[in-house]
Amino acid sequence: MPAGRIFADITDPMKQITLLLALVISLHGSSQSVFGYWYGNANVKTNNSASNYMVELVLQPEKNHVKGILNYYFKNTYRSLQVQGNYDAASRQVYLYNIPLTYYGSLVNFEVDCIMNLRATLRVSQEGSYLTGAFVSLPEHKYVCPDVNFSFKMQADISKKDSVLKAISEFKENYQVWKPGIEDTLVQATVIQRKVINPVIEKQYSEREDVVLNEIEVESDSLQVSVYDNGEIDGDIISLFFNKTLIVFNQKLTHKSLRVNLVLDGKVVGNELTMFAENLGLIPPNTALVIISDGKNRFELRLSSSLEKNATIRIKRKHATN
């Protein structure tokens, strides 16, 4: 092809734009990384029951390798572990190996670990960066430990280099089993069930997505609800909505309970108690332990809410059978 023809093709305005866009896309793709803080839920569903893990992942990739910290809450357990594996930037695949994940069917006083590998894919959109994938059991345990699927979102505002490197360098392994004791049943506030007027919070609540994390059946129309901070006290502040009506506003969670006495609406099939996050505390997301008592049964539920999603418990009245 003559030199003049090549020059003419390159100087064509439309082709210049195409080349420029290709370059920008290429540079953008090469800059995408799994470095930073990731938060989300992991879920296993089997035999018509679902279990929820709340997970924080801090990652630092180095060439084809990646290391970091995995923190998770499950039932009464908090675990903090060092993790390592591989990251393929070309395919955006992350692999972490030999992670002890609490078996979903463990009893409160007898927990068993499933040794699992994490497999995830980095996905980037205008809404943010996500790691989607699953914890997968080792071949010898695949019929006992089902996959635990997850979706984690990067928290870009705190994914700073110094913060990540400090978290990894100062890591100390942690394994705690926590349950409210006598001293924790002290009540910091008792709230009367009544409507609270706050147009700002009501508007923000309506703009967020409601996610039903738990469904329970109770044997009474009158319930006692106690809300605590879940794990480390880090300044979480919440509001509570009952059947979409604001009943608790701007309450800080501590080791002492925020207590609400609720009366179910008999005209509603499924009453809903929703936790609205006023902030994310020092350790995102905003998490709480909610204990609901109907006089006979006690339900211990863990909620996680963010500035985009509300966490909801759906409550149904169990009717006596003839």
C-alpha positions as CSV (number, residue, x, y, z in Angstrom):
1,M,0.0,0.0,0.0
2,P,1.4,3.4,-0.9
3,A,2.7,5.6,2.0
4,G,0.3,8.4,1.1
5,R,-2.7,6.0,1.5
6,I,-1.5,5.0,5.0
7,F,-1.0,8.6,6.0
8,A,-4.5,9.5,4.7
9,D,-6.1,6.7,6.7
10,I,-4.4,7.8,9.9
11,T,-5.3,11.4,9.5
12,D,-9.0,10.6,8.8
13,P,-10.9,12.4,11.6
14,M,-13.2,9.4,12.3
15,K,-10.3,7.0,12.5
16,Q,-8.4,9.3,14.8
17,I,-11.4,9.4,17.2
18,T,-11.7,5.6,17.0
19,L,-7.9,5.2,17.8
20,L,-8.2,7.6,20.7
21,L,-11.2,5.8,22.2
22,A,-9.4,2.5,21.9
23,L,-6.4,4.0,23.6
24,V,-8.5,5.4,26.5
25,I,-10.3,2.1,26.9
26,S,-7.0,0.2,26.9
27,L,-5.5,2.5,29.5
28,H,-8.6,2.4,31.7
29,G,-8.7,-1.4,31.6
30,S,-5.0,-1.7,32.5
31,S,-5.6,0.6,35.5
32,Q,-8.4,-1.6,37.0
33,S,-7.2,-3.4,40.1
34,V,-8.5,-5.5,43.0
35,F,-6.4,-3.3,45.4
36,G,-8.4,-1.9,48.3
37,Y,-11.3,-2.6,50.7
38,W,-14.3,-4.8,49.6
39,Y,-17.5,-5.3,51.5
40,G,-20.6,-7.5,51.0
41,N,-22.6,-10.6,51.9
42,A,-21.9,-14.2,51.2
43,N,-24.8,-16.7,51.1
44,V,-25.3,-20.4,51.1
45,K,-28.7,-21.9,50.3
46,T,-29.5,-25.5,50.7
47,N,-32.5,-27.6,51.9
48,N,-34.7,-24.5,51.7
49,S,-32.6,-22.6,54.3
50,A,-30.3,-19.7,53.8
51,S,-27.3,-18.5,55.8
52,N,-25.6,-15.2,55.6
53,Y,-22.0,-14.2,56.1
54,M,-21.0,-10.5,56.3
55,V,-17.5,-10.1,54.8
56,E,-14.8,-7.5,54.6
57,L,-11.8,-8.2,52.3
58,V,-8.6,-6.1,52.1
59,L,-6.4,-6.9,49.1
60,Q,-3.0,-6.0,47.9
61,P,-2.0,-7.4,44.5
62,E,1.7,-7.8,43.6
63,K,2.4,-8.9,40.0
64,N,0.5,-12.2,39.7
65,H,0.2,-12.7,43.4
66,V,-2.3,-11.2,45.9
67,K,-2.4,-11.1,49.7
68,G,-4.6,-9.5,52.3
69,I,-7.0,-9.9,55.1
70,L,-10.4,-11.6,55.2
71,N,-12.8,-10.6,58.1
72,Y,-16.3,-12.1,58.4
73,Y,-19.2,-12.4,60.8
74,F,-21.4,-15.5,60.9
75,K,-23.9,-16.2,63.7
76,N,-21.9,-15.6,66.9
77,T,-18.5,-15.8,65.2
78,Y,-16.1,-13.1,64.1
79,R,-13.0,-14.3,62.2
80,S,-10.0,-12.3,60.9
81,L,-7.6,-14.2,58.7
82,Q,-4.6,-13.7,56.4
83,V,-5.2,-14.8,52.9
84,Q,-3.1,-15.2,49.8
85,G,-3.4,-16.4,46.2
86,N,-3.2,-15.3,42.6
87,Y,-4.6,-12.4,40.5
88,D,-4.7,-12.5,36.7
89,A,-5.1,-8.9,35.6
90,A,-5.8,-10.0,32.0
91,S,-8.8,-12.2,32.9
92,R,-9.7,-10.2,36.1
93,Q,-9.7,-13.5,38.1
94,V,-8.9,-13.6,41.8
95,Y,-8.0,-16.9,43.6
96,L,-7.5,-17.2,47.3
97,Y,-6.7,-20.5,48.9
98,N,-7.3,-22.6,52.0
99,I,-9.7,-20.3,53.8
100,P,-11.4,-21.7,57.0
101,L,-15.0,-20.7,56.7
102,T,-17.4,-21.7,59.5
103,Y,-19.7,-24.5,58.3
104,Y,-23.2,-23.0,57.8
105,G,-24.9,-25.8,59.8
106,S,-22.6,-25.5,62.8
107,L,-24.2,-25.5,66.3
108,V,-23.8,-22.5,68.5
109,N,-21.6,-24.4,70.9
110,F,-19.8,-26.6,68.3
111,E,-18.5,-24.9,65.2
112,V,-16.8,-26.7,62.4
113,D,-14.7,-25.2,59.6
114,C,-15.0,-25.8,55.9
115,I,-11.6,-25.3,54.2
116,M,-12.5,-23.4,51.0
117,N,-11.0,-21.5,48.1
118,L,-12.3,-18.2,46.9
119,R,-12.8,-17.6,43.2
120,A,-13.9,-14.2,42.0
121,T,-14.1,-12.0,38.9
122,L,-13.6,-8.3,38.9
123,R,-16.4,-6.4,37.3
124,V,-16.3,-2.6,36.8
125,S,-19.2,-0.3,35.8
126,Q,-20.3,3.2,36.3
127,E,-21.8,2.2,39.6
128,G,-18.5,0.9,41.0
129,S,-16.2,-2.0,41.2
130,Y,-17.4,-5.5,42.3
131,L,-15.9,-8.9,43.0
132,T,-18.5,-11.6,42.3
133,G,-17.9,-15.3,42.8
134,A,-18.0,-18.0,45.4
135,F,-16.2,-19.7,48.2
136,V,-15.7,-23.3,46.8
137,S,-15.0,-26.3,49.0
138,L,-12.0,-28.6,48.4
139,P,-12.8,-31.7,46.3
140,E,-12.8,-34.0,49.3
141,H,-15.5,-31.9,51.0
142,K,-17.7,-30.9,48.0
143,Y,-20.6,-33.0,49.1
144,V,-20.6,-31.7,52.6
145,C,-19.7,-28.0,52.2
146,P,-21.8,-26.2,49.6
147,D,-20.6,-23.2,47.6
148,V,-21.0,-19.9,49.3
149,N,-21.8,-17.2,46.7
150,F,-21.0,-13.6,47.2
151,S,-20.9,-10.1,45.7
152,F,-18.5,-7.6,47.2
153,K,-18.3,-3.9,46.4
154,M,-15.2,-1.8,46.6
155,Q,-15.3,1.1,49.1
156,A,-13.3,3.6,47.0
157,D,-13.3,6.3,49.6
158,I,-11.2,4.3,52.1
159,S,-9.2,2.2,49.6
160,K,-6.1,4.4,50.0
161,K,-2.7,2.9,49.6
162,D,-1.5,3.9,53.1
163,S,-4.6,2.6,54.7
164,V,-4.4,-0.8,53.0
165,L,-0.7,-1.3,53.6
166,K,-1.1,-0.4,57.3
167,A,-4.0,-2.8,57.8
168,I,-2.0,-5.6,56.3
169,S,1.2,-4.8,58.1
170,E,-0.5,-4.5,61.5
171,F,-2.7,-7.6,61.1
172,K,-3.3,-9.8,64.1
173,E,-5.4,-13.0,63.7
174,N,-8.6,-12.9,65.6
175,Y,-11.3,-15.5,66.4
176,Q,-14.1,-14.5,68.8
177,V,-17.4,-16.0,69.7
178,W,-19.7,-13.4,71.2
179,K,-23.1,-13.5,72.8
180,P,-24.7,-10.9,75.0
181,G,-24.2,-11.7,78.6
182,I,-25.9,-10.3,81.8
183,E,-23.9,-7.1,81.6
184,D,-24.9,-6.6,78.0
185,T,-28.6,-6.8,78.7
186,L,-28.5,-3.3,80.3
187,V,-30.8,-1.1,78.4
188,Q,-29.4,2.2,77.1
189,A,-32.9,3.3,75.9
190,T,-36.5,2.0,75.7
191,V,-38.5,3.3,72.8
192,I,-42.3,3.6,72.8
193,Q,-43.8,2.4,69.5
194,R,-45.0,5.6,67.9
195,K,-44.5,7.5,64.7
196,V,-41.6,9.9,64.5
197,I,-41.7,12.8,62.1
198,N,-38.4,13.4,60.2
199,P,-38.9,14.3,56.5
200,V,-35.2,14.1,55.7
201,I,-34.7,10.6,57.0
202,E,-38.0,9.4,55.5
203,K,-37.0,10.7,52.1
204,Q,-33.5,9.0,52.3
205,Y,-35.2,5.8,53.5
206,S,-37.6,5.8,50.5
207,E,-34.6,6.3,48.1
208,R,-32.7,3.2,49.3
209,E,-33.3,-0.4,48.3
210,D,-35.1,-2.5,51.0
211,V,-33.4,-6.0,51.3
212,V,-35.2,-8.7,53.4
213,L,-32.3,-10.5,55.1
214,N,-34.4,-12.6,57.5
215,E,-37.9,-14.0,57.9
216,I,-39.2,-15.3,61.2
217,E,-42.5,-16.7,62.5
218,V,-43.5,-15.6,66.0
219,E,-46.2,-16.9,68.4
220,S,-47.3,-13.6,69.8
221,D,-48.5,-10.2,68.6
222,S,-46.4,-8.5,71.2
223,L,-42.6,-8.6,70.7
224,Q,-39.6,-7.3,72.6
225,V,-36.8,-6.1,70.3
226,S,-33.3,-5.4,71.5
227,V,-30.6,-4.0,69.2
228,Y,-26.9,-4.0,69.8
229,D,-23.8,-3.1,67.8
230,N,-22.5,-6.3,66.2
231,G,-19.0,-6.9,67.4
232,E,-16.6,-4.0,67.9
233,I,-18.3,-0.8,69.0
234,D,-17.4,1.6,66.2
235,G,-20.0,4.4,66.3
236,D,-22.8,2.9,64.2
237,I,-25.9,5.1,64.2
238,I,-29.3,3.8,63.0
239,S,-32.9,4.6,62.6
240,L,-35.7,2.0,62.7
241,F,-38.8,1.8,60.5
242,F,-41.7,-0.5,61.3
243,N,-44.0,-1.2,58.3
244,K,-42.3,1.8,56.6
245,T,-43.1,4.1,59.5
246,L,-40.2,5.8,61.3
247,I,-40.3,4.8,65.0
248,V,-36.7,5.2,66.2
249,F,-34.4,8.1,65.1
250,N,-30.7,8.7,65.3
251,Q,-29.7,6.1,67.9
252,K,-26.1,5.1,68.5
253,L,-25.5,1.4,68.9
254,T,-23.4,0.1,71.8
255,H,-23.0,-3.1,73.9
256,K,-26.1,-1.9,75.8
257,S,-29.4,-2.7,74.1
258,L,-31.7,-0.3,72.3
259,R,-35.1,-1.8,73.3
260,V,-38.4,-1.5,71.4
261,N,-41.7,-3.1,72.4
262,L,-43.6,-3.8,69.2
263,V,-47.2,-4.8,68.6
264,L,-47.8,-6.5,65.2
265,D,-50.4,-5.2,62.8
266,G,-52.8,-8.0,62.4
267,K,-54.0,-6.7,59.1
268,V,-50.6,-7.2,57.5
269,V,-49.4,-10.7,56.5
270,G,-45.8,-9.9,57.0
271,N,-44.8,-7.0,59.3
272,E,-41.4,-5.5,58.5
273,L,-38.8,-4.1,60.8
274,T,-36.1,-2.2,58.9
275,M,-32.7,-0.9,59.9
276,F,-31.7,2.4,58.2
277,A,-28.0,3.3,58.4
278,E,-27.4,6.9,59.5
279,N,-23.6,6.3,59.0
280,L,-21.2,3.5,58.4
281,G,-19.3,3.9,61.7
282,L,-15.5,3.4,61.8
283,I,-15.7,-0.1,60.3
284,P,-18.2,-0.2,57.4
285,P,-20.8,-1.4,56.8
286,N,-23.3,-0.6,59.6
287,T,-24.0,-3.8,61.4
288,A,-26.3,-4.8,64.3
289,L,-27.3,-7.8,66.4
290,V,-31.1,-7.8,66.7
291,I,-32.7,-10.1,69.4
292,I,-36.5,-10.6,69.1
293,S,-38.5,-12.3,71.8
294,D,-42.1,-13.3,71.6
295,G,-42.3,-14.6,75.2
296,K,-41.6,-18.2,74.1
297,N,-39.0,-18.0,71.4
298,R,-35.8,-16.0,71.0
299,F,-34.4,-15.0,67.6
300,E,-30.8,-13.7,67.2
301,L,-30.4,-12.0,63.8
302,R,-27.5,-10.1,62.3
303,L,-28.2,-7.2,60.0
304,S,-26.0,-5.2,57.7
305,S,-27.1,-2.0,56.1
306,S,-25.3,0.6,53.9
307,L,-25.9,4.1,52.5
308,E,-27.6,2.4,49.5
309,K,-29.5,-0.5,51.1
310,N,-31.8,-0.9,54.1
311,A,-31.8,-4.2,56.1
312,T,-35.2,-5.7,56.8
313,I,-36.6,-8.5,59.0
314,R,-40.0,-9.8,57.9
315,I,-42.1,-11.0,60.8
316,K,-45.1,-13.3,60.4
317,R,-47.6,-14.4,63.1
318,K,-47.7,-18.2,63.5
319,H,-51.3,-19.3,63.9
320,A,-52.3,-22.3,66.0
321,T,-53.4,-25.3,64.0
322,N,-56.4,-27.3,65.0
